[in-house]
Amino acid sequence: MLYSLARVDEGKLEAIRGLERKLGKPVLAFSGWRAEPVELSEAELAELREAEKKTGLCLVAVST
């Protein structure tokens, strides 16, 4: 399972903001994705890492 920042509706956002006020700290919401990472060849991994450098993102190759 992989996780990314969740898209939340207005009701959930208000609940999270209330929790943040109560805790006095920021709270991030994540949602899960049913995806399994796959093994890459050295060449594929090098391409993925180069794409990460260019985009500034963490990239994960997954099975379809």
Secondary structure, 3 states (H helix, E strand, C coil): CEEEECCCCHHHHHHHHHHHHHHCCCCCCEEEECCCECCCCHHHHHHHHHHHHHHCCCCCCECC
